[in-house]
Amino acid sequence: PADPPSPQEHGLDFQRLLDASAYKEMFRQDMIRWGEEKRHADPGFFCRAAVEGALQPVWVVSDTRRLSDVKWFRDVYGDVVQTVRVVATEETRKRRNWVFVTGVDDAESECGLDQGVAFDWVITNDGDKVALGEQLETLLQSLHRSL
C-alpha cells in the first residue's frame, strides 16, 4: 500500500488485528513502518495516546515496545512507574502457534526491550496457571501497598 495502514486511518478491522490471524500478518510490516514514522516524528506519540483521559490511580500500559517508550513513562511519571516483562520459553510460544518471521520478529518493534531495561518485575507465563497466579498476586499486593 502507498500509505502504511493504521486501523483508524485505513478502515481495518481492529479486532482482527489483535489476534494471531493471517489478516494481521498481511498488514503487520506496514503497521510497523507506519508506527516507526510516527515515533520518528514524535517519540511520545503512542505513549500520550495510551494515557489520554486515564484517571485511575493505577494504569496498566501493555505492550510497550521500545526503550523510548519506557524512557517517556519514566521521564513523565518518575519513580511510580513499575515495569513488568512477561516471558515464555520459545517452546511454549511455538505451542501457542508462534512462528518466527525474519524482518518482523527480529525488528525493534518485537525485541527492542530485550536489552537495556532493568525490569521491576519479570512474570513467567509458560502455562502453569498456579505459578502465574502466584506471581500476579505478588505484583498486585505490591501495587496495593504503594497506593
N, CA and C of each residue as an Amber inpcrd file, in Angstrom:
protein
   441
   0.8190000  -1.1890000   0.0000000   0.0000000   0.0000000   0.0000000
   0.8640000   1.2540000   0.0000000   0.3610000   2.2840000  -0.5680000
   1.0850000   3.5500000  -0.6240000   1.2810000   4.1210000   0.7720000
   0.2420000   4.1200000   1.5740000   0.3210000   4.5820000   2.9560000
   0.2330000   3.3770000   3.8730000   1.1700000   3.2400000   4.8140000
   1.0620000   2.1390000   5.7640000  -0.2550000   2.2290000   6.5290000
  -0.9130000   1.0950000   6.7590000  -2.2250000   1.1530000   7.3900000
  -2.1680000   1.3750000   8.8860000  -3.0860000   2.1400000   9.3640000
  -3.3890000   2.2040000  10.7800000  -4.8770000   1.9040000  10.8440000
  -5.3590000   1.2370000  11.8820000  -6.7750000   0.8640000  11.9130000
  -7.7080000   2.0500000  11.6980000  -7.4530000   3.1510000  12.3810000
  -8.3670000   4.2850000  12.2950000  -8.2550000   5.0190000  10.9680000
  -7.0560000   5.1110000  10.4190000  -6.8560000   5.8670000   9.1920000
  -7.1820000   5.0720000   7.9400000  -7.2430000   3.7420000   8.0430000
  -7.3930000   2.9160000   6.8520000  -8.5510000   1.9270000   6.9100000
  -9.4310000   2.0610000   7.8860000 -10.6260000   1.2260000   7.9400000
 -10.3640000  -0.2510000   8.1470000  -9.3070000  -0.6020000   8.8510000
  -9.0140000  -2.0080000   9.1020000  -9.8620000  -2.5290000  10.2550000
 -10.0470000  -3.8360000  10.2920000 -10.8140000  -4.4900000  11.3480000
  -9.9340000  -4.5800000  12.5970000 -10.1480000  -3.6680000  13.5350000
  -9.3050000  -3.5740000  14.7210000  -9.2620000  -4.8770000  15.5020000
 -10.4040000  -5.5230000  15.6970000 -10.4480000  -6.7760000  16.4710000
  -9.5990000  -7.8590000  15.8240000  -9.6330000  -7.9340000  14.5040000
  -8.8390000  -8.9550000  13.8030000  -7.3550000  -8.6470000  13.8570000
  -6.9950000  -7.3750000  14.0480000  -5.5890000  -7.0270000  14.1850000
  -5.0460000  -7.4250000  15.5530000  -5.9180000  -7.6910000  16.5140000
  -5.4970000  -8.0610000  17.8620000  -5.1910000  -9.5370000  18.0040000
  -5.6860000 -10.3600000  17.0940000  -5.4610000 -11.8000000  17.2440000
  -4.2400000 -12.2350000  16.4430000  -4.0180000 -13.5280000  16.3630000
  -2.8400000 -14.0600000  15.6770000  -3.1860000 -14.5610000  14.2770000
  -4.1330000 -13.9130000  13.6420000  -4.6380000 -14.3840000  12.3540000
  -3.7460000 -13.9780000  11.1860000  -4.0010000 -14.6010000  10.0390000
  -3.3170000 -14.2290000   8.8060000  -3.6770000 -12.7980000   8.4140000
  -4.8880000 -12.3490000   8.7800000  -5.3130000 -10.9750000   8.4950000
  -4.3070000  -9.9840000   9.0720000  -3.9420000 -10.1850000  10.3360000
  -2.9820000  -9.3040000  10.9910000  -1.6370000  -9.3690000  10.2760000
  -1.2090000 -10.5600000   9.9250000   0.0990000 -10.7210000   9.2940000
   0.1760000 -10.0070000   7.9510000  -0.9420000  -9.8830000   7.2360000
  -0.9460000  -9.1940000   5.9470000  -0.5560000  -7.7260000   6.1080000
  -0.8760000  -7.1430000   7.2470000  -0.6590000  -5.7140000   7.4580000
   0.4630000  -5.4160000   8.4460000   1.0510000  -6.4490000   9.0510000
   1.9740000  -6.2540000  10.1650000   3.1780000  -5.3890000   9.8020000
   3.8700000  -5.6930000   8.7220000   5.0510000  -4.9100000   8.3780000
   4.6900000  -3.4670000   8.0370000   3.5570000  -3.2720000   7.3790000
   3.1250000  -1.9120000   7.0790000   2.7500000  -1.1550000   8.3450000
   2.1350000  -1.8550000   9.3000000   1.7930000  -1.2000000  10.5680000
   3.0620000  -0.8010000  11.3140000   4.0700000  -1.6820000  11.2790000
   5.3400000  -1.3730000  11.9320000   5.9760000  -0.1450000  11.2850000
   5.9920000  -0.1010000   9.9670000   6.5760000   1.0330000   9.2450000
   5.8240000   2.3320000   9.5920000   4.4960000   2.2580000   9.6150000
   3.6840000   3.4230000   9.9730000   4.0170000   3.8980000  11.3880000
   4.1170000   2.9360000  12.3180000   4.4420000   3.2700000  13.7020000
   5.8220000   3.8960000  13.8320000   6.7850000   3.3810000  13.0680000
   8.1330000   3.9440000  13.1000000   8.1230000   5.3880000  12.6060000
   7.3530000   5.6540000  11.5570000   7.2630000   7.0190000  11.0410000
   6.6790000   7.9580000  12.1050000   5.6300000   7.5070000  12.7970000
   5.0230000   8.3240000  13.8470000   6.0100000   8.5690000  14.9790000
   6.7180000   7.5070000  15.4270000   7.6840000   7.6370000  16.5220000
   8.8550000   8.5340000  16.1390000   9.2880000   8.4210000  14.8900000
  10.4170000   9.2460000  14.4520000  10.0440000  10.7310000  14.5180000
   8.8360000  11.0470000  14.1040000   8.3740000  12.4370000  14.1320000
   8.0970000  12.9130000  15.5580000   7.6410000  11.9990000  16.4280000
   7.2350000  12.3650000  17.7870000   7.3700000  11.1360000  18.6870000
   8.5120000  10.9750000  19.3930000   8.7320000   9.7710000  20.2090000
   7.6500000   9.5020000  21.2600000   6.9200000  10.5110000  21.7070000
   5.8890000  10.3140000  22.7220000   4.4940000  10.1040000  22.1540000
   4.3540000  10.0190000  20.8400000   3.0430000   9.9320000  20.1850000
   2.1620000   8.8310000  20.7760000   2.6650000   7.6060000  20.8120000
   1.8540000   6.4810000  21.2810000   1.7260000   6.4670000  22.7990000
   2.7460000   6.9300000  23.4920000   2.6820000   6.9700000  24.9590000
   1.5950000   7.9300000  25.4300000   1.5470000   9.1020000  24.8340000
   0.4960000  10.0570000  25.2070000  -0.8830000   9.4940000  24.8800000
  -1.0040000   8.8280000  23.7480000  -2.2930000   8.2340000  23.3740000
  -2.7160000   7.1760000  24.3830000  -1.7460000   6.4380000  24.9250000
  -2.0600000   5.3710000  25.8780000  -2.6330000   5.9050000  27.1840000
  -2.2210000   7.0880000  27.5990000  -2.6600000   7.6130000  28.8930000
  -3.7210000   8.6960000  28.7800000  -4.0750000   9.0550000  27.5770000
  -5.0530000  10.1200000  27.3690000  -6.3720000   9.8040000  28.0740000
  -6.7830000  10.6710000  28.9480000  -8.0520000  10.5250000  29.6540000
  -8.0230000   9.5450000  30.8180000  -6.8910000   8.9310000  31.1040000
  -6.8070000   7.9600000  32.2070000  -6.8230000   8.6960000  33.5430000
  -7.7320000   8.2830000  34.4220000  -7.8690000   8.9270000  35.7250000
  -7.6470000   7.9730000  36.8950000  -7.5030000   6.6800000  36.6050000
  -7.3580000   5.6900000  37.6640000  -6.0160000   5.8450000  38.3760000
  -5.9460000   5.4280000  39.6460000  -4.6850000   5.5560000  40.3810000
  -3.5980000   4.5890000  39.8810000  -4.0090000   3.4900000  39.2530000
  -3.0570000   2.5280000  38.6970000  -3.4460000   2.2780000  37.2510000
  -2.4800000   2.3790000  36.3690000  -2.7150000   2.1030000  34.9540000
  -1.8470000   0.9330000  34.5520000  -2.3380000   0.1200000  33.6690000
  -1.5360000  -0.9280000  33.0550000  -1.4140000  -0.5510000  31.5880000
  -0.2210000  -0.1980000  31.2050000   0.0450000   0.1420000  29.8090000
   0.7270000  -1.0790000  29.2190000  -0.0190000  -1.8270000  28.4400000
   0.5310000  -3.0820000  27.9210000   1.2200000  -2.8680000  26.5870000
   2.1700000  -3.7230000  26.3460000   2.7600000  -3.8370000  25.0240000
   3.6160000  -2.6560000  24.6070000   4.3150000  -2.0210000  25.5450000
   5.3160000  -1.0550000  25.1070000   6.3990000  -1.8540000  24.3880000
   7.0250000  -1.2450000  23.4090000   7.9230000  -1.9960000  22.5380000
   9.3490000  -1.4760000  22.4790000   9.5900000  -0.2750000  22.9390000
  10.8850000   0.3470000  22.7140000  11.4210000   1.0180000  23.9740000
  12.7450000   1.1660000  24.0010000  13.3690000   1.8880000  25.1050000
  12.8200000   3.3060000  25.2040000  12.5170000   3.9250000  24.0720000
  11.9900000   5.2930000  24.1080000  10.6390000   5.3500000  24.8140000
   9.8320000   4.2610000  24.7200000   8.5490000   4.2140000  25.4290000
   8.7800000   4.1800000  26.9420000   9.6680000   3.2960000  27.3760000
   9.9580000   3.1810000  28.8070000  10.5390000   4.5000000  29.3170000
  11.4520000   5.0750000  28.5460000  12.0520000   6.3530000  28.9350000
  10.9810000   7.4290000  29.0640000  10.0430000   7.4920000  28.1280000
   8.9980000   8.5150000  28.1800000   8.1900000   8.3950000  29.4750000
   7.7500000   7.1790000  29.7980000   6.9560000   6.9880000  31.0190000
   7.7650000   7.3320000  32.2600000   9.0210000   6.9220000  32.2950000
   9.8500000   7.2470000  33.4620000  10.1070000   8.7410000  33.5600000
  10.3370000   9.4080000  32.4240000  10.5630000  10.8550000  32.4370000
   9.3190000  11.6010000  32.9030000   8.1420000  11.1650000  32.4620000
   6.9050000  11.8720000  32.7760000   6.3840000  11.5210000  34.1700000
   6.4910000  10.2590000  34.5790000   5.8660000   9.8100000  35.8320000
   6.8560000   9.3940000  36.9140000   8.1290000   9.3660000  36.6020000
   9.1570000   9.1290000  37.6090000   9.1110000   7.7660000  38.2620000
   9.3480000   7.7750000  39.5820000   9.5180000   6.5340000  40.3360000
   8.2550000   5.7090000  40.5060000   7.0920000   6.2590000  40.1870000
   5.8690000   5.4670000  40.3370000   5.7290000   4.4300000  39.2250000
   6.5220000   4.5590000  38.1650000   6.4590000   3.6040000  37.0560000
   7.0470000   2.2720000  37.4970000   6.3010000   1.2120000  37.2660000
   6.7630000  -0.1480000  37.5060000   6.7620000  -0.8700000  36.1640000
   7.9070000  -1.4140000  35.7770000   7.9770000  -2.1260000  34.5090000
   7.8270000  -3.6220000  34.7580000   7.0460000  -4.2580000  33.9110000
   6.7680000  -5.6920000  34.0360000   7.0540000  -6.3430000  32.6900000
   7.8520000  -7.3700000  32.6940000   8.1170000  -8.1340000  31.4820000
   7.4910000  -9.5070000  31.6590000   6.7360000  -9.9410000  30.6670000
   6.1500000 -11.2790000  30.6710000   6.9710000 -12.1210000  29.7060000
   7.4560000 -13.2590000  30.1870000   8.3030000 -14.1240000  29.3670000
   7.6920000 -15.5130000  29.2520000   8.0190000 -16.1690000  28.1640000
   7.6710000 -17.5720000  27.9480000   8.7880000 -18.1780000  27.1220000
   9.0280000 -19.4510000  27.3180000  10.0720000 -20.1030000  26.5440000
   9.6780000 -20.1580000  25.0750000  10.6670000 -20.3330000  24.2290000
  10.3870000 -20.4470000  22.7990000   9.4970000 -21.6640000  22.5270000
   9.7080000 -22.7420000  23.2830000   8.8750000 -23.9400000  23.1150000
   7.4140000 -23.6330000  23.4260000   7.1810000 -22.9010000  24.5210000
   5.8100000 -22.5200000  24.8840000   5.2030000 -21.6420000  23.8030000
   5.9680000 -20.6930000  23.3220000   5.4620000 -19.8000000  22.2820000
   5.1020000 -20.5770000  21.0170000   5.9150000 -21.5490000  20.6570000
   5.6120000 -22.3640000  19.4710000   4.3430000 -23.1810000  19.6840000
   4.1430000 -23.6980000  20.9070000   2.9010000 -24.4280000  21.2090000
   1.6830000 -23.5180000  21.0740000   1.9010000 -22.2250000  21.2380000
   0.8270000 -21.2360000  21.0930000   0.7440000 -20.7110000  19.6560000
   1.3680000 -21.4540000  18.7480000   1.3330000 -21.1830000  17.3030000
   2.1790000 -20.0010000  16.8510000   3.1450000 -19.5820000  17.6520000
   4.0640000 -18.5370000  17.2120000   5.0730000 -19.1370000  16.2510000
   5.3350000 -18.4300000  15.1610000   6.3400000 -18.8210000  14.1850000
   7.2100000 -17.6050000  13.9210000   8.5140000 -17.7650000  14.0590000
   9.4450000 -16.6630000  13.8390000   9.3910000 -16.2220000  12.3830000
   9.2760000 -14.9030000  12.1710000   9.2720000 -14.3190000  10.8310000
  10.4280000 -13.3240000  10.7570000  11.4110000 -13.6260000   9.9140000
  12.5520000 -12.7410000   9.7270000  12.0740000 -11.3930000   9.2070000
  12.6390000 -10.3310000   9.7630000  12.2600000  -8.9800000   9.3570000
  11.0980000  -8.4250000  10.1690000  10.4230000  -9.2980000  10.9000000
   9.3270000  -8.8680000  11.7680000   9.6980000  -9.1720000  13.2110000
   9.9410000 -10.4350000  13.5310000  10.1990000 -10.8410000  14.9130000
  11.5890000 -10.4730000  15.4090000  12.4670000 -10.0620000  14.5020000
  13.7790000  -9.5900000  14.9260000  13.9040000  -8.0730000  14.7840000
  12.7810000  -7.4080000  14.5480000  12.7560000  -5.9500000  14.4340000
  12.6040000  -5.3200000  15.8200000  12.9280000  -4.0350000  15.9030000
  12.8350000  -3.3230000  17.1860000  11.4340000  -3.4120000  17.7800000
  10.4190000  -3.4370000  16.9220000   9.0430000  -3.4940000  17.4130000
   8.7590000  -4.7620000  18.2000000   9.5610000  -5.7960000  18.0110000
   9.3530000  -7.0610000  18.7150000  10.4040000  -7.3230000  19.7860000
  11.6000000  -6.7920000  19.6270000  12.6650000  -7.1370000  20.5830000
  13.4220000  -5.9110000  21.0890000  12.8340000  -4.7230000  20.9550000
  13.5000000  -3.5020000  21.3840000  13.7420000  -3.4070000  22.8780000
  13.0400000  -4.2140000  23.6560000  13.2220000  -4.1810000  25.1070000
  13.9400000  -5.4310000  25.6330000  14.5050000  -6.2100000  24.7260000
  15.2170000  -7.4130000  25.1560000  16.4950000  -7.0690000  25.9200000
  17.0220000  -5.8730000  25.7100000  18.2080000  -5.4110000  26.4250000
  18.0220000  -3.9430000  26.7760000  18.7010000  -3.5100000  27.8350000
  18.7050000  -2.0950000  28.1640000  17.6660000  -1.6590000  29.1800000
  16.8160000  -2.5750000  29.6570000  15.8150000  -2.2280000  30.6630000
  15.9950000  -3.1530000  31.8660000  16.1130000  -2.5480000  33.0400000
  16.1020000  -3.3300000  34.2780000  14.6450000  -3.3680000  34.7270000
  13.9480000  -4.4530000  34.3930000  12.5290000  -4.5600000  34.7190000
  12.3370000  -4.7170000  36.2200000  11.2910000  -4.0680000  36.7250000
  10.9650000  -4.2020000  38.1340000  10.3950000  -5.5830000  38.4330000
   9.7070000  -6.1440000  37.4680000   9.0520000  -7.4370000  37.6300000
   9.2470000  -8.2570000  36.3600000   9.5020000  -9.5500000  36.5170000
   9.5330000 -10.4810000  35.3880000   8.5650000 -11.6020000  35.7290000
   7.5410000 -11.7550000  34.9070000   6.4910000 -12.7500000  35.1100000
   6.6770000 -13.8450000  34.0700000   6.7050000 -15.0910000  34.5170000
   6.8450000 -16.2230000  33.6060000   5.4670000 -16.7960000  33.3040000
   5.1690000 -16.9120000  32.0200000   3.8660000 -17.4270000  31.5810000
   4.0790000 -18.6000000  30.6300000   4.4230000 -19.7410000  31.2050000
   4.6680000 -20.9490000  30.4140000   3.5250000 -21.9490000  30.5150000
   2.3670000 -21.5310000  30.9660000   1.2120000 -22.4200000  31.0090000
   0.8580000 -22.9580000  32.3810000   1.6710000 -22.6880000  33.3910000
   1.3800000 -23.1230000  34.7500000   0.4970000 -22.0570000  35.3930000
  -0.8020000 -22.3180000  35.4340000  -1.7570000 -21.3180000  35.9140000
  -1.5390000 -20.9700000  37.3820000  -1.1670000 -21.9360000  38.1760000
  -0.9420000 -21.6760000  39.6030000   0.2690000 -20.7530000  39.7830000
   1.3720000 -21.0720000  39.1040000   2.5770000 -20.2510000  39.2140000
   2.3130000 -18.8440000  38.6850000   1.5930000 -18.7330000  37.5870000
   1.2630000 -17.4230000  37.0360000   0.4110000 -16.6410000  38.0310000
  -0.5800000 -17.2860000  38.6040000  -1.4430000 -16.6330000  39.5870000
  -0.6730000 -16.1360000  40.7940000   0.2800000 -16.9300000  41.2720000
   1.0890000 -16.5310000  42.4190000   1.9390000 -15.3000000  42.0950000
   2.5310000 -15.2910000  40.9090000   3.3550000 -14.1480000  40.5020000
   2.5110000 -12.8820000  40.3820000   1.3490000 -13.0150000  39.7790000
   0.4730000 -11.8590000  39.6140000  -0.0530000 -11.3610000  40.9510000
  -0.3380000 -12.2730000  41.8540000  -0.8070000 -11.8810000  43.1800000
   0.2710000 -11.0820000  43.9230000   1.5240000 -11.5170000  43.8280000
   2.6290000 -10.7870000  44.4500000   2.7410000  -9.3820000  43.8690000
   2.6200000  -9.2720000  42.5540000   2.6570000  -7.9620000  41.8970000
   1.5000000  -7.0870000  42.3770000   0.2970000  -7.6370000  42.4070000
  -0.8700000  -6.8700000  42.8480000  -0.7340000  -6.4050000  44.2910000
  -0.2470000  -7.2730000  45.1610000  -0.0440000  -6.8830000  46.5540000
   0.9380000  -5.7210000  46.6590000   1.9900000  -5.7620000  45.8790000
   2.9590000  -4.6720000  45.8960000   2.3270000  -3.3720000  45.4120000
   1.5180000  -3.4420000  44.3760000   0.8560000  -2.2460000  43.8760000
  -0.1100000  -1.6790000  44.9170000  -0.8460000  -2.5500000  45.5790000
  -1.7750000  -2.0860000  46.6230000  -1.0430000  -1.3870000  47.7590000
   0.1330000  -1.9180000  48.1320000   0.9120000  -1.3030000  49.2070000
   1.4170000   0.0910000  48.8200000   1.6280000   0.3060000  47.5270000
   2.1950000   1.5900000  47.0970000   1.1200000   2.6600000  46.8670000
  -0.1470000   2.3030000  46.9800000  -1.2250000   3.2900000  46.7730000
  -1.3590000   4.2310000  47.9530000
